Amino acid sequence: MSETQSLADTALSLDVLVIGAGISGINTAYRLQSQLPHIKFNILEGRNAIGGTWDLFKYPGIRSDSDLHTFGFEWHPWPHENPIAEGPLVISYLHDAVATHGLEKHIHFRHKVLSANWSSKSQRWTVVAEHDGHIKSYTARFLILGTGYFDYDTPLKTETPGLQNFKGKIIHPQMWPEDYDYSNKKMVIIGSGATAVTLLPNLMKKAASVTMLQRSPTYIIARTNRSPAWLREFVPRPVLSVYERLLFMTVPYLFYVLCMYFPNMMRAFLRQQTINQLPQRISFDPHFKPLYNPWEQRMCLAPDGDFYQALHDPRANIVTSRIKTVTEHEIHLLNGRTLEADVIITATGLRVMIGGGISLTVDGEKVNIADKMLWNGTMIQDIPNMFYMIGYTNASWTLGADNSAFLFVRMLKHMAHTQATVLVSRKPQHMDATQPVFTLTSTYMRKAYECLPKCGTQRPWTPRTNPVADHFYARWGSFAEGVEFTA
């Protein structure tokens, strides 16, 4: 039997088909395997490796911007002392998790999913994928989208006047060229988000100079990147893992709550923390005085203060201004300054894409996800037997994806008990008010709202922002409201 025939035959009897072998897909696979061992499922991954984002991004210093105690899996605790880790260590951890728990047998690489259609008659999804130039078709009772939220193939287009005139090298971090030597280059990073904050201290190791050019500042928090030595010495590893996960689940959320309810107090606190770490030559205002309140946009982390330490080197600089135009070798700013550059790095955000660009249809009718609402952060209104694994913007992605996976497993058990075969979320007729699924005001996120599903103003349709409450709800809360179960 050929590989194609074998996969097709197996697919005909699948219970669940998971799209994507990144954080969300791997976590869903473990929950299915451990909670429902008789379920037949596969993972289709378009790339040739696990990891999703972590296999894609290769720019210098690529690292998590969430702690690995919660960004890592509850069922495979992060074993290292540093909660913020660089990409290669994260990838190594993911491979270890997959191998330790025998999940690799479910993963099929180089299977790019093109379309998925739900048939009410057969009560199954038919999924079409391209594998090494061949088209394959799969069927499954349930479809899980673990595809993340951005376009892996096409970065967000940079709107920079005159950029086409530049004669040096232009790099988007998403497409960082392998083995590129930037030694002794004058580099300008356009952007002020997590990528820019990560790049500056790492590029400083080889570049002649590095300037972070920002249109507006962001909040950058320095944090010690290691667990206390006494904890690791005296607390047993299993107990420490539980403690660290609970600690990093609750404390950042409490910090977020303080920012929401006491923005002026938190502004003053963050201001003082920043001033204490800046060199005298760089002023707080305007470079570190955001125009928005804390947590209206995602905050950036500087493990062990590496970003601020880099600014103490005169080769590193930060400039706050809009760009007037780019010429062959310079960037001219509206404040009258000119920056010389050999390399321009456009760290201006990601192109948001829901569902990996898969064409979704229900009984042959194309679904426009932007017209739909999101139930409990995981089921899209009116689409049967499909779950979309998304995470938090104010906490780690994995916490949200795991809550969704727990809900899915519980609902499958309920369906088996009641002999239901189809579940679908239905928006109540009286609920017309909507709000964005992600509450951030970042420029690239605002541009994406028109293609994202909407959330409502009351549970279970509200955006998920409380990982602690959602943790308990996903495991023990009622999931009956807003969902129809039918045979």
Disulfide bonds with the S-S distance in Angstrom:
none
